[in-house]
């Protein structure tokens, strides 16, 4: 594999990173032979000094690190021959990172830079933070005609597929990073629409949990030739580099070990989020359960969350009837108090339903809003039904009602606010792999390995996305076993009525 983007030295804004040996160790753990490398010094301090540092470091490691020059366009003199000098010095590409350097891809100098890069035959990588950045690449950078490598710097890319497909049709010189295409079937859809020869992967290690992007590609249902093209062939062709001989990195079994481990997923969905989601059918979901060795998955309906709870909860029951490994959450709505109470009564005696779910911020409310308090009074005689919700107001409600249990969805954002609450469990499903926002190892160290539960937010997030972050966290075997299976039985006590806990 050629990783299309790693950083060397230390990021001064987060403190993440400890040198090139750390990056190489991360590559070795996942069997990655080569990576395009840029220094944080060139990004944040002085581009020329940083690029010299990058070149000197990369020269020491037998071709495993390929030097990429970062250019800050606020300091770029279009009258110089700097791009030609960089190419002559052996840089395989140049990279632009507008967001942390406070300039825009729509600046005229960016267009000029793209033209000059094309003239000297220097591939140009552009780090993107938003879909607007991608549109700016299409309007202002790619028309120059040289090779352009789109690279996603943060967040889930589940909403970027429409733009990627449209740009790919109009601009054949652009290739696309798939490292944040999180939805089940997303990479497969791009292979079908765009072609594997237009796709590559950039992990952003160590800023990101590198395993998340690697595992997404491994999980994709594509042919071996297509996978190898994304793993290395696309970049090798775009950059004009020869592949390393086999054995440059140790063989890794992490993907297969994590994929095949038995697991209980506590955060799944039916319906869809009104984006491109190729694998929303019950049949496709069941195939994902097979592929990732699920014994149980706890699901709730997007139809109930985003539209109508009665029809949505009925959809969950239909899914439970169709999929024996599924268990359900009853969705409640603070704007429909009586209906929510009725829905709890409707499903409370069905042992396949194991708790409640709401997204309170969808309604502009906190979890301790009076509407929720009235609904949750219905649980006073049933404390074995936990409430899964987003974070706003959960800390106050968990303190006010210690006899109830809570699942803090996407808790990596603010787990420290809940660490002292014994009746809260921590869901690790997030749309980001950034270590600053999804530091699972730090979460486990603070809240303990007994209150963290495996959750992927499927099918919006492939299980591979969460598994890759877990693999990157380097937890103990005991902690991993608890997170993948055992802790779910304490977070959702009703599971014990229909499932035998692992010995």
C-alpha positions as CSV (number, residue, x, y, z in Angstrom):
1,X,0.0,0.0,0.0
2,X,1.0,3.6,-0.6
3,X,-0.6,5.9,2.0
4,X,-1.4,9.1,0.2
5,X,-0.7,11.4,3.2
6,X,1.1,11.3,6.5
7,X,2.8,14.0,8.6
8,X,6.2,13.9,10.3
9,X,7.3,15.6,13.4
10,X,4.8,17.2,15.9
11,X,1.6,19.2,15.3
12,X,1.9,22.3,17.4
13,X,-1.9,22.9,17.5
14,X,-2.7,19.5,19.1
15,X,0.5,18.1,20.4
16,X,0.0,15.0,18.3
17,X,3.0,13.3,16.7
18,X,6.4,12.3,18.0
19,X,8.6,11.9,15.0
20,X,9.2,9.8,12.0
21,X,9.8,6.5,13.8
22,X,6.3,6.7,15.2
23,X,4.9,7.2,11.7
24,X,6.9,4.2,10.4
25,X,5.7,2.1,13.4
26,X,2.1,2.9,12.6
27,X,2.7,2.0,8.9
28,X,4.3,-1.3,10.0
29,X,1.4,-2.3,12.3
30,X,-1.0,-2.1,9.3
31,X,1.4,-3.4,6.6
32,X,1.8,-0.2,4.7
33,X,4.9,-0.1,2.5
34,X,5.1,3.6,1.5
35,X,3.6,6.9,2.3
36,X,3.6,10.5,1.0
37,X,5.1,12.6,3.8
38,X,4.9,16.3,4.7
39,X,6.3,18.0,7.8
40,X,4.3,20.0,10.2
41,X,7.1,22.5,10.1
42,X,6.4,23.3,6.5
43,X,2.6,23.6,7.2
44,X,2.7,25.8,10.3
45,X,6.1,27.6,10.4
46,X,8.3,28.0,7.4
47,X,7.5,26.2,4.2
48,X,11.0,26.4,2.7
49,X,12.8,25.3,5.9
50,X,10.1,22.6,6.5
51,X,10.4,21.3,3.0
52,X,14.2,21.0,3.4
53,X,13.6,19.1,6.6
54,X,11.0,16.8,4.9
55,X,13.4,16.0,2.1
56,X,16.3,15.2,4.5
57,X,14.1,12.9,6.6
58,X,12.6,11.0,3.7
59,X,16.0,10.4,2.2
60,X,17.0,8.3,5.2
61,X,14.3,5.6,4.9
62,X,15.0,3.7,1.7
63,X,12.1,5.1,-0.3
64,X,9.4,4.3,2.3
65,X,8.6,8.0,2.8
66,X,8.1,10.0,-0.3
67,X,8.7,13.7,0.2
68,X,5.8,16.1,-0.6
69,X,6.4,19.9,-0.4
70,X,3.9,22.1,1.4
71,X,3.6,25.6,-0.1
72,X,1.9,28.4,1.8
73,X,0.4,30.6,-0.9
74,X,0.6,33.7,1.4
75,X,4.3,33.4,1.0
76,X,4.4,32.3,-2.7
77,X,6.2,34.4,-5.3
78,X,4.8,33.5,-8.7
79,X,7.8,35.2,-10.3
80,X,10.3,32.6,-8.8
81,X,11.1,29.1,-10.1
82,X,10.3,27.5,-6.8
83,X,8.2,24.7,-8.2
84,X,10.8,23.7,-10.7
85,X,13.4,23.7,-7.9
86,X,11.2,21.4,-5.8
87,X,10.8,19.0,-8.7
88,X,14.6,19.0,-9.3
89,X,15.2,18.3,-5.6
90,X,13.1,15.1,-5.9
91,X,9.8,16.0,-4.3
92,X,7.1,13.8,-5.8
93,X,4.3,16.3,-5.4
94,X,3.4,19.6,-3.8
95,X,0.6,20.1,-1.3
96,X,-1.7,23.0,-0.4
97,X,-3.5,23.2,3.0
98,X,-5.6,26.4,2.9
99,X,-7.6,26.1,6.1
100,X,-4.7,26.2,8.7
101,X,-2.8,28.8,6.7
102,X,-5.8,31.3,6.3
103,X,-6.1,31.6,2.6
104,X,-8.6,30.4,0.1
105,X,-8.6,28.1,-3.0
106,X,-10.5,30.9,-4.8
107,X,-7.6,33.3,-4.4
108,X,-6.1,34.2,-7.7
109,X,-2.6,33.1,-6.6
110,X,-4.0,29.6,-6.1
111,X,-5.1,29.5,-9.7
112,X,-1.7,30.8,-10.8
113,X,0.0,28.2,-8.7
114,X,-2.0,25.4,-10.3
115,X,-1.1,26.6,-13.8
116,X,2.6,26.7,-12.9
117,X,2.5,23.3,-11.3
118,X,1.0,21.9,-14.5
119,X,3.6,23.6,-16.6
120,X,6.5,22.0,-14.7
121,X,4.8,18.6,-14.4
122,X,4.4,18.7,-10.6
123,X,1.4,16.8,-9.3
124,X,-0.6,18.9,-6.9
125,X,-2.3,17.6,-3.7
126,X,-5.0,19.7,-2.1
127,X,-6.1,19.2,1.5
128,X,-9.8,19.8,1.9
129,X,-11.9,20.5,5.0
130,X,-15.4,21.0,3.4
131,X,-17.4,20.3,0.3
132,X,-17.0,23.9,-0.6
133,X,-13.3,23.3,-0.8
134,X,-13.9,20.5,-3.2
135,X,-16.0,22.8,-5.4
136,X,-13.2,25.4,-5.3
137,X,-10.8,22.7,-6.5
138,X,-13.1,22.0,-9.4
139,X,-13.5,25.7,-10.3
140,X,-10.1,27.2,-9.6
141,X,-7.4,24.4,-9.4
142,X,-8.2,21.5,-11.7
143,X,-8.9,23.5,-14.9
144,X,-5.1,24.1,-15.1
145,X,-4.9,20.6,-16.4
146,X,-2.2,19.0,-14.2
147,X,-2.7,16.0,-11.9
148,X,-4.7,17.0,-8.9
149,X,-5.0,14.8,-5.8
150,X,-8.0,15.6,-3.6
151,X,-7.2,14.8,0.0
152,X,-9.7,14.9,2.9
153,X,-8.4,16.3,6.1
154,X,-11.2,15.7,8.6
155,X,-14.7,14.3,9.2
156,X,-16.8,11.7,7.6
157,X,-17.1,11.9,3.8
158,X,-20.4,10.2,3.6
159,X,-21.9,13.4,2.1
160,X,-19.2,14.0,-0.6
161,X,-20.1,11.3,-3.1
162,X,-22.4,13.5,-5.3
163,X,-19.7,16.1,-5.8
164,X,-17.0,13.5,-6.3
165,X,-19.0,11.8,-9.1
166,X,-20.0,15.1,-10.8
167,X,-16.4,16.4,-10.7
168,X,-15.0,13.1,-11.9
169,X,-17.2,13.3,-15.0
170,X,-16.0,16.8,-15.9
171,X,-12.4,16.8,-14.8
172,X,-10.4,13.7,-15.8
173,X,-7.2,15.0,-14.2
174,X,-8.6,14.8,-10.6
175,X,-8.1,11.7,-8.4
176,X,-10.0,11.3,-5.2
177,X,-9.1,10.2,-1.6
178,X,-11.6,7.7,-0.3
179,X,-10.3,7.6,3.3
180,X,-13.4,9.2,4.8
181,X,-16.1,7.5,2.6
182,X,-17.7,5.9,5.7
183,X,-21.0,4.5,4.6
184,X,-21.4,0.9,3.9
185,X,-21.0,0.4,0.2
186,X,-19.7,3.9,-0.4
187,X,-16.3,2.9,-1.9
188,X,-17.9,0.3,-4.0
189,X,-20.3,2.9,-5.4
190,X,-17.4,5.2,-6.3
191,X,-15.5,2.3,-8.0
192,X,-18.6,1.7,-10.1
193,X,-19.2,5.4,-11.0
194,X,-15.7,6.8,-11.1
195,X,-13.4,3.8,-11.4
196,X,-10.6,2.5,-9.1
197,X,-8.0,4.2,-11.3
198,X,-9.3,7.6,-10.0
199,X,-9.3,6.6,-6.3
200,X,-6.6,6.4,-3.6
201,X,-6.3,6.6,0.2
202,X,-4.6,9.1,2.5
203,X,-4.8,8.3,6.3
204,X,-3.5,11.6,7.7
205,X,-1.5,9.7,10.4
206,X,-0.8,10.6,13.1
207,X,-3.5,13.3,13.2
208,X,-6.0,10.6,12.4
209,X,-6.5,7.0,13.6
210,X,-4.9,5.5,10.5
211,X,-6.6,2.1,10.8
212,X,-10.0,3.7,10.1
213,X,-9.2,4.5,6.4
214,X,-7.2,1.3,5.9
215,X,-10.0,-0.9,7.1
216,X,-12.6,0.9,5.0
217,X,-10.7,-0.1,1.9
218,X,-10.2,-3.7,3.1
219,X,-13.9,-4.0,3.8
220,X,-15.0,-2.8,0.4
221,X,-16.7,-5.5,-1.8
222,X,-14.5,-4.9,-4.8
223,X,-12.2,-7.1,-6.9
224,X,-8.6,-7.7,-5.9
225,X,-7.3,-5.7,-8.9
226,X,-9.5,-2.7,-8.0
227,X,-8.4,-2.9,-4.4
228,X,-4.7,-3.0,-5.4
229,X,-5.3,-0.1,-7.7
230,X,-6.7,2.1,-4.8
231,X,-4.0,0.8,-2.4
232,X,-1.1,1.7,-4.6
233,X,-1.6,1.8,-8.4
234,X,-3.5,5.0,-8.7
235,X,-0.8,7.0,-6.8
236,X,2.1,5.2,-8.5
237,X,0.7,6.2,-11.9
238,X,-0.1,9.8,-10.9
239,X,3.3,10.4,-9.3
240,X,5.4,8.4,-11.7
241,X,7.0,6.2,-9.1
242,X,8.0,2.6,-9.1
243,X,6.5,0.2,-6.5
244,X,8.7,-1.1,-3.7
245,X,9.6,-4.7,-3.6
246,X,7.4,-6.9,-1.5
247,X,8.3,-7.1,2.2
248,X,9.1,-3.4,2.8
249,X,6.7,-3.5,5.7
250,X,5.8,-6.4,8.0
251,X,2.7,-8.5,7.1
252,X,-0.2,-7.4,9.2
253,X,-3.2,-9.6,10.4
254,X,-4.9,-6.7,12.2
255,X,-7.7,-6.4,9.7
256,X,-8.7,-10.0,9.7
257,X,-8.3,-10.3,13.5
258,X,-10.6,-7.4,14.1
259,X,-13.1,-8.3,11.4
260,X,-13.5,-11.9,12.5
261,X,-13.7,-11.2,16.3
262,X,-17.3,-11.8,17.7
263,X,-19.0,-8.6,18.4
264,X,-22.2,-6.8,19.6
265,X,-22.9,-3.5,17.8
266,X,-25.0,-1.3,20.0
267,X,-25.8,1.4,17.4
268,X,-27.4,0.5,14.1
269,X,-30.2,2.0,11.9
270,X,-32.7,1.1,9.3
271,X,-34.0,3.5,6.6
272,X,-31.5,6.1,5.4
273,X,-30.3,9.7,5.9
274,X,-31.3,10.9,2.4
275,X,-27.8,10.7,1.0
276,X,-26.1,8.1,-1.2
277,X,-26.3,4.9,0.9
278,X,-26.0,1.8,-1.3
279,X,-26.6,-0.8,1.5
280,X,-29.8,0.0,3.4
281,X,-31.9,-3.0,2.5
282,X,-32.5,-5.6,5.2
283,X,-30.6,-8.2,3.1
284,X,-27.6,-5.9,2.7
285,X,-27.5,-5.2,6.5
286,X,-27.6,-8.9,7.2
287,X,-24.7,-9.4,4.9
288,X,-22.7,-6.8,6.8
289,X,-23.6,-8.6,10.0
290,X,-22.2,-11.8,8.5
291,X,-19.0,-10.1,7.2
292,X,-18.2,-8.6,10.6
293,X,-19.2,-11.6,12.7
294,X,-22.0,-9.9,14.6
295,X,-23.9,-11.9,17.2
296,X,-26.2,-9.0,18.0
297,X,-26.9,-5.5,16.6
298,X,-29.1,-3.0,18.4
299,X,-31.0,-0.9,15.9
300,X,-33.4,2.0,15.7
301,X,-35.3,3.6,12.8
302,X,-34.1,6.7,11.0
303,X,-37.8,7.1,9.9
304,X,-38.7,7.4,13.6
305,X,-35.8,9.8,14.4
306,X,-36.4,12.1,11.5
307,X,-40.0,11.8,10.6
308,X,-42.6,9.8,12.5
309,X,-42.1,7.6,15.5
310,X,-45.1,5.2,15.2
311,X,-44.3,4.1,11.6
312,X,-40.5,4.2,12.4
313,X,-40.8,2.0,15.5
314,X,-43.0,-0.4,13.5
315,X,-40.2,-0.6,10.9
316,X,-37.8,-1.6,13.7
317,X,-40.1,-4.4,14.7
318,X,-40.3,-5.5,11.1
319,X,-36.5,-5.6,11.0
320,X,-36.4,-7.7,14.2
321,X,-38.8,-10.1,12.5
322,X,-36.6,-10.4,9.5
323,X,-33.2,-10.5,11.2
324,X,-32.8,-12.8,14.2
325,X,-29.5,-11.0,15.3
326,X,-31.3,-7.6,15.6
327,X,-32.6,-6.0,18.8
328,X,-34.5,-2.8,18.9
329,X,-34.7,0.6,20.5
330,X,-38.0,2.5,20.8
331,X,-37.7,6.0,19.5
332,X,-39.3,8.8,21.6
333,X,-40.2,12.4,20.7
334,X,-40.5,15.2,23.3
335,X,-43.0,17.0,21.1
336,X,-45.3,13.9,21.2
337,X,-45.4,13.0,24.8
338,X,-48.6,10.8,24.9
339,X,-47.6,9.0,21.7
340,X,-44.1,8.3,23.0
341,X,-45.6,6.9,26.3
342,X,-47.9,4.8,24.2
343,X,-45.0,3.5,22.1
344,X,-43.1,2.5,25.2
345,X,-46.2,0.6,26.4
346,X,-46.6,-1.1,23.0
347,X,-43.1,-2.6,22.9
348,X,-42.1,-2.9,26.6
349,X,-43.1,-6.6,26.8
350,X,-41.3,-7.6,23.6
351,X,-37.9,-8.9,24.9
352,X,-36.3,-7.9,21.6
353,X,-36.7,-4.2,22.4
354,X,-33.9,-3.3,24.9
355,X,-34.1,0.4,25.4
356,X,-35.1,3.9,24.1
357,X,-33.5,6.2,21.6
358,X,-33.8,9.9,20.8
359,X,-31.8,12.7,19.2
360,X,-32.8,15.6,21.4
361,X,-30.8,18.3,19.6
362,X,-32.9,17.5,16.4
363,X,-35.8,19.1,18.3
364,X,-33.6,21.9,19.7
365,X,-33.9,20.5,23.3
366,X,-31.8,19.1,26.0
367,X,-32.4,15.6,27.4
368,X,-33.7,17.1,30.7
369,X,-36.4,19.1,28.9
370,X,-39.8,18.8,30.6
371,X,-41.2,16.8,27.6
372,X,-38.6,14.1,28.1
373,X,-39.0,14.1,31.9
374,X,-42.7,13.3,31.5
375,X,-42.0,10.5,29.0
376,X,-39.3,9.0,31.1
377,X,-41.6,8.8,34.1
378,X,-43.0,5.8,32.3
379,X,-39.6,4.0,33.0
380,X,-39.8,4.4,36.8
381,X,-40.9,0.8,37.1
382,X,-38.6,-0.4,34.3
383,X,-35.1,0.8,35.0
384,X,-33.6,-1.9,32.8
385,X,-34.4,0.2,29.7
386,X,-31.4,2.5,29.1
387,X,-31.9,5.7,27.1
388,X,-29.5,6.2,24.1
389,X,-29.2,9.9,23.2
390,X,-26.9,12.6,22.1
391,X,-25.0,14.5,24.7
392,X,-26.9,17.8,25.4
393,X,-28.5,17.6,28.9
394,X,-27.6,14.0,29.5
395,X,-25.1,14.8,32.3
396,X,-27.8,16.7,34.3
397,X,-30.5,14.1,33.7
398,X,-28.1,11.2,34.7
399,X,-27.4,12.9,38.0
400,X,-31.1,13.7,38.6
401,X,-32.2,10.2,37.9
402,X,-29.5,7.8,39.0
403,X,-31.8,4.8,38.9
404,X,-31.9,5.1,35.1
405,X,-29.1,4.2,32.7
406,X,-27.9,6.2,29.7
407,X,-25.9,5.5,26.6
408,X,-24.0,8.6,25.5
409,X,-24.0,8.4,21.7
410,X,-20.9,9.7,19.9
411,X,-19.3,10.2,23.3
412,X,-15.7,10.7,22.1
413,X,-16.6,14.4,21.7
414,X,-17.1,15.0,25.4
415,X,-16.6,11.9,27.5
416,X,-14.8,13.8,30.2
417,X,-18.0,15.5,31.2
418,X,-19.6,12.1,32.0
419,X,-16.6,10.2,33.4
420,X,-17.9,10.4,37.0
421,X,-21.4,9.2,36.2
422,X,-21.7,5.5,36.9
423,X,-25.0,5.2,35.1
424,X,-23.6,6.3,31.8
425,X,-22.0,4.1,29.1
426,X,-19.9,5.4,26.3
427,X,-20.8,4.9,22.6
428,X,-17.7,5.3,20.3
429,X,-19.5,5.8,17.0
430,X,-18.3,9.1,15.4
431,X,-18.0,10.5,11.9
432,X,-14.4,11.5,12.5
433,X,-11.2,9.5,12.8
434,X,-9.3,12.6,14.0
435,X,-7.3,11.6,17.1
436,X,-8.2,15.0,18.7
437,X,-11.9,14.2,18.5
438,X,-11.9,10.4,18.6
439,X,-9.2,9.4,21.0
440,X,-10.6,6.0,22.1
441,X,-7.5,5.1,24.1
442,X,-7.8,8.3,26.2
443,X,-11.5,7.6,26.7
444,X,-10.8,4.1,28.0
445,X,-8.1,5.4,30.3
446,X,-10.4,8.0,31.9
447,X,-13.8,6.2,32.1
448,X,-12.5,2.6,32.4
449,X,-12.7,-0.3,30.1
450,X,-16.0,-1.6,31.6
451,X,-18.2,1.3,30.3
452,X,-17.1,1.6,26.7
453,X,-19.3,-0.2,24.1
454,X,-18.8,-1.1,20.5
455,X,-20.9,1.1,18.2
456,X,-20.6,1.9,14.6
457,X,-23.7,4.0,13.6
458,X,-24.3,1.7,10.7
459,X,-25.1,1.8,7.9
460,X,-24.0,5.5,7.7
461,X,-20.7,4.3,9.2
462,X,-19.3,1.0,8.1
463,X,-18.2,-1.2,11.0
464,X,-14.7,-1.1,9.4
465,X,-14.5,2.6,10.3
466,X,-14.9,2.0,14.1
467,X,-12.9,-1.2,14.0
468,X,-10.0,0.7,12.4
469,X,-10.1,3.3,15.2
470,X,-10.1,0.6,17.8
471,X,-7.2,-1.1,16.1
472,X,-5.3,2.2,16.1
473,X,-5.9,2.7,19.9
474,X,-3.7,-0.4,20.7
475,X,-5.9,-1.5,23.6
476,X,-5.3,-4.7,25.7
477,X,-7.0,-7.9,24.6
478,X,-9.1,-7.8,27.8
479,X,-10.3,-4.3,27.1
480,X,-11.0,-5.1,23.4
481,X,-13.1,-8.2,24.4
482,X,-15.1,-6.1,26.9
483,X,-15.8,-3.4,24.4
484,X,-16.7,-5.7,21.5
485,X,-19.0,-7.9,23.5
486,X,-19.2,-8.1,27.2
487,X,-20.0,-4.5,28.2
488,X,-23.2,-4.5,26.1
489,X,-24.9,-6.8,28.6
490,X,-24.4,-4.3,31.4
491,X,-25.4,-1.3,29.3
492,X,-28.5,-3.1,27.9
493,X,-29.6,-5.6,30.7
494,X,-32.6,-6.9,28.6
495,X,-30.2,-8.5,26.2
496,X,-29.8,-11.3,28.8
497,X,-33.4,-12.3,28.2
498,X,-32.7,-13.5,24.6
499,X,-28.9,-13.8,24.4
500,X,-26.4,-15.8,26.4
501,X,-23.5,-13.6,27.5
502,X,-20.0,-14.9,26.5
503,X,-18.3,-17.1,29.0
